[in-house]
Amino acid sequence: MLNLVSPRAKIEPPARTYRNDRGRIEIDNVGIVFDGDRGVHTAVENTSITIEPGQFVCILGPSGCGKSTLLNAVAGYVPPTTGQIRVDGEPVKAPGPDRGMVFQQYSLFPWMTVRENVAFGPRISGRGEPTPEAIADTFIEMVGLTRFAKRYPRELSGGMQQRVGIARALANYPRVLLMDEPFGALDSQTRAMMSENLLKIWAEFGITVLFVTHDIDEAVFLGDRVLVMSASPGRIIADIKIDLPRPRDGDLTVDEGFIRYKRLFHAQIRQESLKAFEQQNR
């Protein structure tokens, strides 16, 4: 199996390291309402969540339930209509380098090489030592793309582009990594490898991860906790701890405990998906 994380050395980020006392997310009674051409739409309502530093939390829910909207609010792209979001006690008012974002679409600068893409954040933040290029090289090696550092995004596969996106997000040393269905466009084998290697990266740095997905297997495999959102308007209807051992690999997916969680979430998501279907056909 392709090893996306370089085996040569334990990664030690330059300048500073992640700490498990940073990255606490508080979502306090948040509601998000949009006023569009078809009238007022409540995307998220009465949602409260606390995520402790270093936790890996996945959000599941039917299409259109507000998962991505809530994630974008934590990122600072969408302001809450009511309530407040805080990271380490600081209100989120706008996007910031303390929150790295990885999207489903790769969102790389096509005119920049892999190295230039990853170095972009450190460069605009005005880092002195080590140089933005040195920081980029560290994270490019971490995701196993050193040989491709001078390539352009168009020369990379989808999985490789997403690995660049993860390296670029981590190069800013965020307290929180926000991921919006980052593996949704990948084939199943690449998706499985990306999940395993994401867990290696997360274990290395202890960073808080909030991960949106519609894939039940992915949520159970990755998460410490899985939050289930209702059909629109979205709210948290279940917060379930995933009591499965770590580290995790592909063998876990045939474990009886894994299958029990899958059945539980499948029943919940099916019920909410039926509600969403009924709403769309009214």
Secondary structure, 3 states (H helix, E strand, C coil): CCCCCCCCCCCCCCCCCCCCCCCCEEEEEEEEEEEECCEEEEEEEEEEEEECCCCEEEEECCCCCCHHHHHHHHHCCCCCCEEEEEECCEECCCCCCCEEEECCCCCCCCCCCHHHHHHHHHHHCCCCCCCHHHHHHHHHHHCCCHHHCCCCHHHCCHHHHHHHHHHHHHCCCCCEEEEECCCCCCCHHHHHHHHHHHHHHHHHHCCEEEEECCCHHHHHHHCCEEEEECCCCECEEEEEECCCCCCCCHHHHHCHHHHHHHHHHHHHHHHHHHHHHHHHCC
